[in-house]
């Protein structure tokens, strides 16, 4: 039974993570499923502290999932206490850079069920007494995912649990970062960030449909995150306190980065000032700005307000009184965020560094662990 006072609120079966837990746990683990029938899968990523930027070493991740038939199949030699989780289970402990890798097979959905296939994860931090669960991992190409998500919205515990797989030969690879304490009840540590605007690092950048005043999709309401694809995106939000001198400097920088990075970066400027809003005037204002700055790559867009439900801008949770909010996402997952930053050389380097740090090209991956 869940305990409301425990970090995470407790969970049914979390204690099983300690059954046969090895004394020495590596940053890479290979499940028994790797040697069995099924689609080979690598889940790899970084575990971060609550700020979403600082890597967290020595964090234990316990995982378990069904086999290729959708069953938590067991082995005769298994400890009876662990049979509830099946034989496809294991542990990784993050290395000094917060990295981990799990080689296994892709689980199948439960037989005769409309639940999407999933991998369960439990977390044990070295300096927190209680273990806690984070969102189970689902696959974005699973036909059961969207109907299930509509009925049961994800909690984003530890960040988004949606895996977006890439194929490399006969191996499917999925990046999955975890932010410790994110949306975890009773978490004892606090986020050092003071100004709140936008969703958290680790959550998914939501779909929304701003009006495109200038740029590649002018005249449309193309969704930034839907249309772009699998690489990087930056959404630059400005609300009720526009500083047009700084906006021009930021747009010149972001346009240059878009040109340098070509298809690997798509930038959207979203203006959401709700004071004296007039759609035609807003359209003309941004169109004139785009011509002035000779914008080609960056999309200049607007919404009536950041609370607007018609364009779904409210899903971004932008604080309209923040001078700016920069959200950097990759594969829909928010990998960095900055609020109220000035267009300085140092901050330009900060944005570039975030893009370079989260590029993730899959070269030099660790090899599966062997017994």
N, C-alpha and C positions, 0 to 999 in steps of 0.2 A: 504494500500500500504506500502511496506517495506521502511524504512528510513535508508539510508546508513550510517547516522551519529549515529544512536542509537546502543547501545550495542546489539550485535546479528543481527544487520541490520533490526530489526523490523520483524513483521510477521502478516499475515492476521488472525485476530480473537484472537490475544493474549489478547486483552483487556477484553475478555469475562471471563477471570479468576477472575476478580474482581466482577462479577455479583453474588450477594448473598454470597460472601465470608464471612464465619463466623468470628466473632471477636476473638474467641478462637479456635485455630486449634491444634489438637493433633498430635503426631508422628505416631499414628495408625488411619486409617480410614477404614470404611466399606461402600462400595457403595450399592445403592439400588439393584444392580444386585445380590448381595450375597443371597438375599431372593427370587430370581427369578429362572426360569429355565436356566440351563447352567452348564458348567464345572466350579466348584469352583477353584479360583486361588488366590494365595498369591504372591505378588511382594514385596520383602523386600531387604533392602541393606543399604549402607552408602553413604552419600554425603561427598566428600572430597574437600579441597581447591585445587588450581591449582597444588600444588606439588604432589598430588595424595596420600598423606600420612596423612595429618592433617585433622581430622574430622571437618565438618562445621556445627555448630548448628544454629537453628532458620532460616533455609532456607525453604521457602514455595515451595512445588511441587503441581502443579495443573494438574490433569489428566482427560481425557475423552476418551470414546471409544464406539464402537457399541455394540448392544445387541447380543443375541445368534442367531439372524436372519441376522446379518450384517447391522442393521439399527441404525441410531441415533434417536431412538424412544423417544418420548416426553410424558409428562404428562400434563393434562389440567391445573393443578395448577402452572406450571412452569412459571417463568419470561420469557416473550417473547424474551428478549435479549439473553437468554441462549439456546434457542431451537435449534440453529444451532449445538450445541455440544451434544444434546440429554440429557436424564435424568441420564445416567450413567457417572457421573462426581463427582469430590470431591477434597479435599485438605488434605495434610499432612504438618506438620512443623517438621523438624528434631529436635531430642532431643539433649542433651548436648554432646552426643557421635556421632552426625551426623546420627543417625539411623532413619529409617522410615519403615512402613509396610502398604500395601494396600491390603485389602481383597475385592475381586470382583469376577466376572466371566470372563472366557476367551472370548474375542470378536470373532465374526465370520467375515470372509471377506465380502466385499460388494457383494450383489447379482449380478450375471451375470458380474463378474469382475475377472481379474487375479491379482489384487493387494493382497498382503498378509494381513492377519489380523494384526491389530496394535492397540497400545495404545499411545495416544498423551500425551506429557508432556511439561509443561511450568514451568520456574524457576523464582522465585523472591528472590534475595538475600537481606538481611536486610540493607546492606550499599551501594547498587547500585540502582540507580533510575529506570532503565529500567528492565522490565521483558524480558526473551528471551526463545526461544524454544530449546530443545535438540533433538537428534535423536529419532524418534518414536520407540516404542518397538515392535519388531517382534519376532516370535517364530521359533526356529531352525528346528522344525519338520513340518513346514508349506510347503506344496508342491509348493506354489507360490514364496517362498522366494528366492531361488537361481536364477531362471530366472529373477526375478525383480531386484535382486542385480547386475546381469550382465549388465542390461540395465541402471540402475540408482545406481551407486556406492554410498554407504553411506558416509556421511560427518564426521561421528564420533564426532558430536557435543556433548560434555559432556561425550564422550566415546562410546564404541560400544553399539548399541541398540538391539543386538540379545539376546533373552532370551533362556536359556537352562533349561527346566523344569524337575523337579524330582517329582515322584508320592509318596504321603504319604497318603494311604487310598484313599478316594475320592477327595483328595485335590492335586492340582498341585502347586508346589512351585518353584519360580524363583528368584535367587539372581540378583540384579541389582544395581551396584554402579554407582555413577555419580561424575565426576570430574568437578568442577565449572570452567567455562572459557575455557575449552579445545576445541580448534578449533572454538571458538566463535569470530566472527568479532568485532573489536572495544573494546575488553575486556580491562578494564583499569589496571588490575593487571598483574604483570610479574612473570614468573616462576623463583624462586631463583636459580635453577640449572644452572651452567655455561658451563659444558662440554656436548655437544649434541651428543648422540649416541643412536640409537634404537628408536622404537616407544614409545608413551607415556603411562603411567599408565592409565588404563581405555579403551585403544584400544585393538583390538583383535590381538593375536599373529598369524601371517600369516602362511599358509602352505608353506613349501619349501622342497626340496629333496636333502639334502647333501649326499656325499659319506661316507658310514660307513666303517671306517678302522678297528675298533676294538669294541667289545662289543656284545650285544645280537643280533643285526641286521647286523653283519659284512658281507660285500660283497653286501649289498643292497643299495637302496636309499630311505629307509623308511622315510616318513614324520614325524618329531617329534610330531607335534601337532595333526596330523590325527590319528596316531596309538595309542596314549597313552590313550585317554578316558577322564573321567570326573574329575580326581583328579589333583594334582599339577604337574607342570613341571618346570624345570629350564633349560634355554639355556644359556650357558656360551660361549660368543663370544670372540675370540682373533684374531687380525688382523696383521698389519705390524710391531708391536712392541712386539714380544713375549718375555716374561721373563720366561724362562723355569724352573728356581728354584721356582718362585711363582706359576707357572702353576702346578707343581707337588704337592705343598702344597694344592692348591685349589682342585685338583682332589682327593687327599686323603680324604680331608674333605667331599667333595660331595659324594664320594663313601660310606663313613661311614654313611652319612645321608640317602642315598638310601637304605642301608641295614637296618637301624633302622626303616625307614618309609615304607619299603616293597612296596606294590602295590600303596601306596598313593603318591609316588614321583618317577618321572622319570627325569633323568638328561642327557643332551646332551652337550658335548663340541664341538664347531664348530670353526675350525681353517680356517681363510680366508686370509692368507698372500699371496698377489698377486706378491710379488717380487721373481723372478726366479722360478715361479711355474712349477712343474713337477708332474704329477699325481702319477706316480709310486713311486717317491721319497717321496712324501707326505704320500702315503699309508704306505710305509715301516717305515717311521719315527713315525707315530702314532701307528702302530702295535707294534713296539719295546717299545714305551712308555707304552702301555697297559700291555704288558708282565712284564715290569719292576715294575710297580705299582700294579700288580696282580688285575687288574680291572675286575669285573664281572658284575656289574649293570650299570655303566655309559657307554654311547655310545660316542666313540671318532670318530668324523666325520670331514669332511673338504669340502670346496668349493673353486673353482679357485680364487674367489674374492668376496667381499661383494656387488659388483656391477653386479655380474653374473646373467644374465637373464635365462640361460638354467636351472639352479638349482633353480631359483626364489629367490636366496639369496638376491637380491636387494630389495625385499619387506620388509626386516627387517630394512632397513635404518640404518645400522651399520656404524659408523665412523671408518675406518680402522686404523686411527692414535690414537684412544683410546687404552690404554693398555689392557683394558678388558671391557666388557659390560655384566652384569648379568640381564637377564629377567626372572621374576618369573610369571608364568601364572597359572590360574585355570579355568577349563571349557573354555579354549581358551582366556579368558580375562586376560590381563596383570594386575596383582595386585601389583607388585613392580618392581623396576628397580634400579640398581646401576652401576655407571660408574667409572672406574679407582680406584678400591678399592684394598687394600693390604690384603694378607691372614693372618690377625691378629685374636687373640682371640675375640676382640671386634667385628670385621666384621663377624666372624663365628656366633656369637650370633645374629647379625643383620639379617643374612639369616634365621637362625632358628626362630627368632621372627616373621619374615614376613610369614613364612609357618604356624606357630601356629596361628597368628592373622587372617589369611584368610582361616582357615580350614573350618569354617561354617558347623556345623553338624546338624543344625536345631532344636536342643533341646532347650527348654525354649523360644520358640517363643511367642510373645505377642498374646493375644486372640483378636478375632475380636471385634471391638467397637460396643456397643449396645446403642440404643436410650433409 
